[in-house]
Amino acid sequence: MTRWFALHGIALTRAVKRLTHTPLGTLLSVLVVAIALVLPALGYVLADSVARLAQGLSGQPEISLFMEVGADKAKVAAVERALRSDKGVTGLRFVPRDEALKQLASGSGLGDVTRALGENPLPDAFIITPHSDAPAEFTRLAESFRKLPGVAHVQLDTEWVQRLAALVSLVHSAVGALAGLLGAALVIVTFNTIRLQILTQRHEIGVSLLLGATQQWVRRPFLWFGALQGALGGLAAWGLLLGILALMQGPATRLAESYGIPLELGGPDLLGVTVLIGFASLLGWLGAALSVRRHLHAAGERGDD
């Protein structure tokens, strides 16, 4: 195991020397990787921000639970206890039938009509705020609430939630497809970069193989080179992403404030940054591995000539 680490340490050192030997070429390659990565990353951040903005514009989705008109206080109290004990409920507001009638009269201009009714036809109601705004969670809670004794009707405020979820899912799918295409492009870029390096060092590779170097010894520095180039591109993509979000924060804040909604374009957290850099490094390693597998043997044969 110690020998394995030593061999990879030597390969890593050689890869770093190759990166620093051509700083301009390395910088351009890293920028290509960064630009390709920052586009899907920015798409994911903006999609999540737009989803939060749309949720703020539409208000918090709720479930309205209507009791039977003749339900007594004991049934109402039992339903309230059941709702408060449900872990899927984060907010609960009781609307007595008399208050509902007053709101109807004052808010709809039907005061004369409501006074002519004689008897209040409205039931007691509960306004419920679920813990999650996922449509599946709304459906689960509604099915559970309908089984409570004394409940006449459960109304879901999920139409806009479903539309928003579908829109966000569509955006994420589009960004995922874009990330796949750009990831393939990064593999191709790394593939060609390593190919050029192998062709440039073909005589050195041929001599090394003649002197007894193994294919693994020759291959490792190229693999490390691809992984390091990808990792540097991931770091640069993170910096570009933070810079773009900083430039967009002012206009986005003014737009959100015009609707009375706080909005902050936050960059990826530590886990997101780790995934971004790891993904870039993996793509670089993959491009290098494909190129080495394709060109190393041929370069060694040409180096023997």
HUZI-V75331 format. One record per backbone hydrogen bond with DSSP energy under -1.0 kcal/mol. CO is the residue of the C=O (numbers start at 1). NH is the residue of the N-H. Records with the same first field share a line. If there is no record, write none. Layout:
# HUZI-V75331
CO=NH + NH
This chain:
# HUZI-V75331
1=5
2=6
3=7
4=8
5=9
6=10
7=11
8=12
9=13
10=14
11=15
12=16
13=17
14=18
15=19
16=20
17=21
22=26
23=27
24=28
25=29
26=30
27=31
28=32
29=33
30=34
31=35
32=36
33=37
34=38
35=39
37=41
38=42
39=43
40=44
41=45
42=46
43=47
44=48
45=49
46=50
47=51
48=52
49=53
50=54
51=55
52=56
53=57
54=58
55=59
62=157
63=128
64=155
65=126
66=152 + 153
68=71
72=76
73=77
74=78
75=79
76=80
77=81
78=82
79=83
80=84
81=85
86=89
88=131
91=129
93=127
95=125
96=100
97=101
98=102
99=103
100=104
101=105
102=106
103=107
104=108
110=114
111=115
112=116
117=119
124=67
125=95
126=65
127=93
128=63
129=90 + 91
134=138
135=139
136=140
137=141
138=142
139=143
140=144
141=145
142=146
145=148
148=151
150=68
153=66
155=64
158=162
159=163
160=164
161=165
162=166
163=167
164=168
165=169
166=170
167=171
168=172
169=173
170=174
171=175
172=176
173=177
174=178
175=179
176=180
177=181
178=182
179=183
180=184
181=185
182=186
183=187
184=188
185=189
186=190
187=191
188=192
189=193
190=194
191=195
192=196
193=197
194=198
195=199
196=200
197=201
201=205
202=206
203=207
204=208
205=209
206=210
207=211
208=213
209=212
214=218
215=219
216=220
219=223
220=224
221=225
222=226
223=227
224=228
225=229
226=230
227=231
228=232
229=233
230=234
231=235
232=236
233=237
234=238
235=239
236=240
237=241
238=242
239=243
240=244
241=245
242=246
243=247
244=248
245=249
248=252
249=253
250=254
251=255
252=256
253=257
254=258
256=259 + 261
257=260
264=266
269=273
270=274
271=275
272=276
273=277
274=278
275=279
276=280
277=281
278=282
279=283
280=284
281=285
282=286
283=287
284=288
285=289
286=290
287=291
288=292
289=293
290=294
291=295
292=296
295=299
296=300
297=301
298=302
299=303
